[in-house]
Amino acid sequence: MSEKSTQLKGILIASMLACTSLLVVVAFAPMKSGAYTYDLKNFNDYEGLLEFFQDRYEAIRNGSMEAYDGVYALRAGSKAPNVALPQQTALDEGGETVDYSTTNVQVEGVDEPDIVKTDGTYLYILAKGSVFIVNAYPASEASVLSQISPSNVSISNLFISDDRLVLFGNTYNNPILYDDGIYLSRVSSWWWGGDSQAVMQIYDISDKGNPTLTKDIKINGSYFDARMIGYFVYVVITEYTYQIYQAIDDTNVIVKIPELCIDNIAEEIAPDNIYYVDVPEVADTMTHVLSINIDTEEVNEKSFLIGSSQTMYVSQDNIFLATAHYPYYPLGMYTTSSSTGETTILHKIAISSGDISYVSQGEVPGHILNQFSMDEYDGYFRIATTIGFVSGFGETSQNNIYILDENLKRVSQIENIAPGEQIHSARFMGEKAYLVTFEKIDPFFTIDLSDPTNPQILGALKIPGYSDYLHPYDDTHIIGIGKDTVEPEEDEESWGKDFSWYQGLKIALFDVSDFENPVEMAKIVIGDRGTDSPALYDHKAFLFDREKGLLVIPVSLYEIPQEVKDEHPDYTGSIYGEFTFQGAYVYHLTLENGFEYVGRITHQSEEQQQQTGEYWYWGSYNTDITRSLYIGNVLYTISGSMVKMNDLSNLDEINSISFE
């Protein structure tokens, strides 16, 4: 790991001023997107890269936000629905086929990393900073076979593919500061952001009791996210540019060229492999995109100086990175109205059999909620955004859907959807889309996208509550998970803005067979105000299998004591419940009978269950069930401390394993 340092006075300033001509344009035609024309460029040598950072530093130091926004901005003018199939099959010891569930993903064929994976026989579980390999089937003989604990690596999640296990995480070292080659100190990471490296490790797990590290990959920055398509893993790493170019004062800087380290052999990323685009955003982040062939362990890498990506969507052909962009306002003039000019800047990066290539950049008004706000279908990119925020201070908000072509140029739009509300969930499914907005009630919109040039809202259902996550039951039915709500009492309405009180967890089944007239055909409400579930914000916590009629979600249950309900017999809208339970709720869901409660499973001890209202004090989060899956007729629930196995037919406990 090389350290490069010098002083800005004299030689460095002169060399930087002299290297203007060293920036070269790669042999790509100029690309257009919206109001912007821009060229994809790279660097001929490291001096050109240093000049790029020097311009950025000078703009910030001079306090010129106009320059800050303009250093890297050259304005020319002011098949089938993406529904994952969760069920796979494996052979048991007797040669019989055993079905098992897989990670709930957004796009079929594009696997997403998670903290738990299974191949139908074994479980691979991230817990207590390690990965445990568990012989899971048959459940009665389950046991921990091995434990992987990489030194000085914080593991985030993992993939499995045949006899290969891929881990993703980060390692941190405090940077060393030099002054004219003389060691000064190792600066604490909380101040400088640390000398972080993203870590990717491949293990041979053909011998489950003795996994072997076969490839160790590190690159400067922090692990952001990954996807796996076939045998190729695509990884996105973000590195703040202040970790590359750090100004200690007006005369001293640290310059550290990013390095890719494979099996302890480090090489600086070549300057002609570092790209930037003239876009209306601050290039405060270097985004590294790696492809890893799990079979051959070949690694390909390209880097892009773009804004800090907040959200990633990946189809089978492209990676889309989304960055929120807000114009500068003087201190005290912040506003969230629709006139702010907030936009989402999009970067499209093509991926194919390990190849990585930048395609185009686009921009749409507003900000997005999460990865489900984006989708690619039949060559078009669709995105749902909200402009502004809903609050009690009179700001306005509006919601929009934009359709962009393959070059991310806008084709059509639906704007000003549900003004005064904000998007709580979105789901694109082929030629259809579903959108939930909320302020006081839940408008559930059905949207026709069959003509990309003329999208239309065809139906809207207004009901109490809202959905934070939408999941397809089949082509004509949608499951929604969110919160129930009640309207305020008359004296509470005088507080100013319209609102509703969030209540318990709500799961609803929508019938959209008549697309213009959606119907809520069934629903359940779990607990009282305060009840929550990670499935509201993490789709991987949601388990559903239509053939089995199985629906499982983890729930933190809060209930209002009966004596409090007796004191308020008519209305408890604003009253929070007390914590009474954490675990997995299991339902049987069919179109004929709706939601049928089967039972619930917990990993809490009897002592923890008795500590009503003291949930966080007792550190119960380590026993929180966060994932569930099935193999054959066995339901597996996973927390940070154990895995428990229950019979799917009656939820009788079969076995359990604790992580030591």
N, C-alpha and C positions, 0 to 999 in steps of 0.2 A: 504494500500500500504506500505509494509515493506521496510525499508532501512537497508542494511547490510554493515557495513564498518569495516575495520581493517587495520593493518599495515603489510607491506611485511616483515619487519625485524622480526626475531625471529619466533614467533609462526606460522604465515601464510606460510612463506617459508618452515619451517619444515613440516608442515602438507601437503603442496603441494608435497614436495619431497617424502613424505611417502605414498601418495595415488596413486602411479603409478599402483599398483595392483588392484585398484578399478575400472578400466575401464574393462567392460566385453563385450563379444561378444554375441549378441542375437542369438537365435537358428535358424539362417538362413544359408543356404549353401552359400559359396562364389559365387559371381556373376562375370561374365566376360563381358567386353565390349571393343571391339577394342584391344588396346595394354595393357589394364589395368585389373588387378584382384583386387577385393576389397570386403570387408565385410561390411554389415550393422551392425552398433554397436549402443548401447545406454549407458547411464550412470547409475551406480548403486546408486550413491548418488551425492550430490552437490559438494563435494570435487573433484570428478573426473572432473566435469564440469569446476571448477575453474582452475584445472591443464591445461586443454585444452586451456583456455584463457591465462594463464600465459605463456605457450609455444609460443603462437602467439605474445604476447607482447614482449617477450625477442627477438624473431626473428626480429621484426620490429625495436626495440631499438638498436640492434646490427648492423643494416644496412645490414644484410645478406639477400639479396633477394633470394638467393638460398635456404636458410633455410625457408624464408617466403613462397616460393612456395612449399617447401617440408614438412612442418610441418604436413600437412594433406594428403600427397600424397605418397602412397606406390605403386611404379611402379613394375610390374612384368616383363616388357619388356620396352626397351627405351620408295453392295450392291448398293447402288444407289449413285449418286453424292451428295456431301454435299452442297445442295442448299436449302436455307431456303424458306419456303412458307410464304410470307408476309401477306396473307389475312386470316382473321378470320371472324366469323359471330356472331352477337348478336341479341336479340329480342328488338324491340322498344316497346313503351308503348301500341301500338295496337296489339302486338303479331307478327308483321311482321319481317322477317329476314333482318338484316342490316349488310352488310359486312364492315370490317374495316381493316386497315393496322396495322402491328406490327413492332417491331424493326428489322431492317435489320441485320441478324446474319450470322455467317460463317457456322455453322453446324446445320442442321435441328434437332430440339428437344433439342437443348442446347441454352437456352435463355441467353442473355447478358444484363447486367445492363445498364441503360441509364438515361439521364436527363429528358426524357419524356416517359411516358407509357400511354396506353389507354386500356380499356376493351370494347370499342364499345359504351359506354354511358358517361363515365367520363374520364377526363384527369388528370394525376398526373404529375405535372410540377415542376422541380427544378429551381427556380429563386430567385434572391436576397437573397440567403442563406437559403431559406425556401422551403417547398414543398406545392404547392397550389393544392387543389382538386377542379376541375372545372366540373360542370354539363354541358357537352358539346353538348349533343344531345337530343332534336333538337337544332340546332344552334341558332335559333331565340330567344330561351329562355335561352341561356347560362349564367352562373353566377358562381362566386367563392363561394364554399360552406364552405371551411375551409382552415386553414393554419397551417402547422406543422413547428415549429421553435425550434428544440432542443437547449438547453442551452449549450454554449461553444463547439459546434460541427460544424466542417466544412463539410458539406454534399457533397459527390462526385457524387453519382448516386443512383438508386433505382430499385427495382423489385416490381411487383404486382402479386398476385396469389389469385384468388377468393376474399375473404374479408380480405386479409392480404397485408400489405404494408411493404416492407423491405427497410430500409435506410442504406447506407454505408457512412462512413466518418472518420474523425480523430478529436481528441482533443489533445491539447498540454498544458503541464505544465513544467516549468523550473525545472530541477533537483536540489535537495538539497544536498550540499556537507558537509561531516562530516570529522573531523580529530580526530581519537581516541574517537569517540562518542560525540565530541563537535561540535555544529552547526557552520559552517563557513559562508556560503552564499547560496543564490539561484542563480545559474549561468544562464546567459541569453542564450536562446535557439539557438541564431545564432552562438554561439561558440561551445556548446556541442551537438548541434543537437536536443535539447529539450527532455523532457520526454514525448514522443508521445504515444498515444494509438489509435488503430483502434477501431471504434465504429460501431456496428451493432444493429439496433433497429427494432423490429417488432411491427406494429400497427394493431389493429383491426379496420377496416374501414367499418364494416357493417352499421354503422351510418356515412354516408359521411360528415355530418355536425359536427360530434364530434368524430374524431378518438381517439382511446385510446391506450396508450403504454402498451403492454403486456409482452415484453421481452427486456431487455437492456443488451447487451453483449459488453464487452471491453476486449482488450488484448494488451499487450505492442507491440509497433511497429507502422507501417504505413500501411493503407489499400492499397493493390496492385491491385487486380481485383477479380471478382467473376463470377460464372455461376450458372444457375438454371436448374435442370433436374427433371421434375415432381415436387414433393413437397420438394425436397432437394436442398438447396443452399450450394454451396461450395465456400469458401472464402479463399483467399491467403493474408497473412499479412507478411511483411518483417520488421525485426528488426535488425539494425546494431549492431554488437557485442560490439562496443564501448559504446553502451547504457547499456549493461549488465556488462561489465568490463571496467572501466575507470581508467587509471593510472594518478593520479594527478601529481606525481613526482616519483622518484625512491623508495620512502619509503611508499607512501600512495596510496591506490586504493579505488574505490567504486565498490562493487559487488552488483548487483541488479538482483535477479532471476525473470524471466518473470512471470507475473501473468495473469490468466484468471478471469475476474470479471463478474459474472452473477447476475443481479438484485442487485447490490451493495454488493454482497458477493464475496470477492476476495480470490483466492487460488493460491499458487505458482504452476507452471506447474511441475508435478512430474518428477524427473530425468529420470525415465525409459520410459517417454514419449518424451524424447529428443533424437533424433537419429543423427548420423553422418556417412558419408561414406568416405572411403579412395579414394579420387578422386584427379586429378591433378588441383586443384583450391584452392584458399584461402577461407576458411570458414569465410568470413567477415560478413555474414548475417545469422541470424536464421530465417528460413521461417516457419511460423505457417500456418497450413492448418486446417480450421474448416469446419465441415458440420453441417447444421442447418435444422432440420425437421420443416418446416413451420407449419405443422398441429399439431404436438405434442410439438413443441418448444424444443425438445431435442437437445443438443449440443455435438458434438464429436470433439476432437482436438488432433493433433500430430504436433511435431516440428522437423525440420531438419536443421542441421548446414551445409549449402551449400553456394555456391557463390551467389552473388547478381543477382537475376533473372531480365532480361530486358524485356522478352516477354513470354506470356503464350498462349498456344493452348489447348483447351479442346474438347475431343470427348465425346461420351456418356459413355465411360468406363474409360477414363484416363485423367489426367492432365499432360501436358508436360511443363516443365519450362526450358527456354533457357538462358544460361549465356555466354556472350562473354569472352574469355580468351586470353590474350596477354602475351607473354614472356617478361621478364624484359630486358630492354636495359639501359645501362649507360646514364646519362644525355647527351643530344646532339646527341645520336645515334638512335633516333626514325626513323623508316622507315615504309612505307606502302606497300612495294612490296610484291609479292606473296611468298617471302622467309621468311617472318616474323614468320610463324608458328602460326598465329592467328587461333583460333578454337572456335567453339561453343560447350559448354558442355550441355548435355541434361539430365534432370531428369524426369523419368516416375513414376507417382504416381497413383495407381489404385483407383477408386471410384466406390462404388456400394451400393445403398440404405443407404447412410450415412457413410459407412465404408471407411476408409482411410488406404492405405498400400503402402509403397515404393516398387517399382518393380525393376527398373534397372537404370543404368546410361550409357550414350554413348557420343560419341564425333565425330564431323565432322569438316573438315577444313573450315575456313572462318567465316563470320558473316552474320546474317539474317537481313531482312528488317523489317518485322512485322509479326503478327500472321498468315497472309495468306501465309507466306513462309513455313508453316508447315501444315501437314495433316496426318490423320490416316485413312487407308482404308484396309479392309479385313485382318487385323492383321499386316499390314506393316505400318511403319512410313516413310513419304516422307518429305524432307526438301530441300529448295533452298537457296544457300549461295553465297556470293561474297567474294573473297579474294582480299585484297587491296582496293584502292580507286582511282577514276578517278580525276586527277588534272592536272595542267599545269607544273608539275615539273618532268615529265618523268617516274612516277611510273607506273607499270603495274598492271592490275587487270584481274581477270577471274571469271567466274561464273560456278556454279556446281549444280547438283541435286543428292542427295544421297537417297538411299532406305535402311531402316534398318528393322531388324526383330523385333519380340515382345520383345526381350531382348536388343534392341537397338544396335545390332551388325550389321555392315555394310554388306549388301547383294550385292548391285550393285551401280553404279554411272555413271553419264555423267559429265565429267570435261572439263574445258577450253572452256566453251561456251562463245562466243563473247568476246575474249580477248581484253583488253583495255576499256571495257565498264563495267557498273554496273547495277544490277537489279533495276528496277523501280516499277515492280509489278509482282505478281505471283498468280496463282489460280489453285488449284487442284480440279478436278471434276471426282471422280470415277477413271476410268482407263485412264483418260486424264489429261494433265496439260498444262497450258498456261503461258508463260514467256515473259516479256518485258524487254529488256535491252536498254541502251541509252548512246551515247556519242555525235554523230552528227546526226544520223537518228535513227528511231525506228524499231529494229528488233522484230517482233511479232512471237514467236516460238510456234509451236504446237508439243506436246510431247506425245508419246504413252507409257503408263505405264502398259499395260495389262499383260505383262510378267515382274514381279518384278525383275527377275534376269537379264533382258536385256532391260532396258528402251532405247527408241530411239527418237531422234528428227526427225520428219517426214516432217515438213514444216517450212518455214520462210518467213515473209513478211516484206520488208524494205520500210518504208514510212516516210515522215517528221513528227516530233513530237514524243510524247511518251505518254504512259498511266501510271498513278499512281495507278489506281484502276480498276480491272477487275470484271465484274458482268455478270452472265449468263442471256441471254435473253431466250434461250431454249437450248436444247441439241446440237444444231448446230449453234448457234449464240451467240456472246459475245459482251457486251458493254464495251468500254474502256473510262475512263475519265482521262485527263491529260492536257498537254500543246501542242499547235502548236509551230513549230520552223521554222526559216529561216536560210539559210546558210549565213555566213559572206561575205562581199565584198572582193575583191581581196587584198586591202591594209590591211584589218583586218586579213586575213589569215596569213599574215607575222608575226603575234604576236607569233607564235610558234605552239601550239598544236591545232589539229582539234577541232572545237567546232561549236555550233549553238546558235542563240539567241532565248531564250524563248519568245513566243508571247502570244496570248490570250488563253483562256480556250478552250480545244478541247474535244468534245464528239464524239466517233466513234462507228459504228456498224460493227463487223467483221462476215463474213460468213465462218464457218469452216466445212461446210457439206462435202466439199472435203478436208479432213484433211491434205493432203500433199500440198495443194495449197490454203491457207487462203486468203481471199479477204476483203478489206475494202469496204463495199457496200454503206455506207452512213456516213456523218460526218457533224458537224457544228462547227464553231469557234465563241466564244463569246468574244468581246472586244479586246483590244490590250495588249501590254506588261505590266505586272503588275496585270492583272485580275487574281483572285484567287477564290478558293472555299474550305470550310472545307471538302467537299466530297473527295478531293484529299488525305487526310490523316486520315479521320474518316469516315468509311463506314456507320456509323449510321446516317450520314447527308444525305444519298442517299435514295431517295424513288422511287421505280419502281414497277409497277403492269402490267404484260403482258396482262391480260384479259381486263383491262381498257385502255391499251395503254398509261399509265400515267408514266411520268418521271419528277421528280422535284428535283432540286438541288439549294442550296443557293449559291449566287454569289456576290463577291465584284468586281464591274465593273470599269475598268480603260480604258479610251479612249484618243487617241491622238487628240488634237484639230485640226480642219480643216485647220487653218492657218499654223500649223506645217506641216501637210501633204502636203499643197500646196508648202511649202518651200523645201520639200523632196519628190517630186512626184514619184520617182522611188524606193526609199528604206528608210524604217524606222526601220530596224531591231533592232538597239540598243537603240531606243528612248522609254522611258517609257510614258505611258498614264497618265492622271489625273483622280482621283477618281470622278465618276459621279453617282454611284448608288450602293445600297446594298439591296438585297432581294432575293426572290425565283423566278427562271425561270421555267416555266411550258411548257412541250412539250408533244405532242401526238406522240408516236413512234410505228410504225408498219413495218413489213417486206416489205409491198407493197409501202409505201410512205416515209419511213425513218423518219427523225425528222421534225415534223411540229410544228412551234412556236405557242403556245396558248396565252401566255402573261406573265406578271410578277407581283409580289406582294411585297410591301415594308412596313416596320414598321416605316420608318423615317418620321419625320414631314416635312412640306414644307420648314421650315427654314433650317433643316439639309440637305435637298436635294439641297438647293441653295448654300451650302458651298462647292462648287467644289474645290477639291484639298486640303481641310482642314479636311479631314475625321477624322484622329486620334485626331487632336486638339479639335474637337468638341465632342469627346467622343461618337461617334456614335456606338461603339461596343455594348453598352447596348441595342441598337435597332437592332442589327444584327440578322437576321433570321438564326437559326442554325439547326432547325428541321422542318419537315413537315410530315403530316399524313392525312389520310382521314377516315371519317365515313360516310357511305352511299354515297351521292352525294355532300359532303361538304369537301373542302380542308382546313385543319387547319395548319397555319404556326405559329411557336413559336420562340420568342426571349427572351432576358432577361427582357423585360419590358411588354410584352403583348402576347396575342394569338388572331389571326385574323382568321375569318371564311369567305370563299369565295365559291360561287357556282362552282362546278367542270365543268359544261357545258359551262360557259361563264366568269368565274372568277369575277362575280359581288359580291361586298362585302355584306355579310349578317349581320355580327355582329363582335364586337371586345371587348376584356376584358383587362384592364390594371391591372398589379400587383402593389398593393399599399404597 
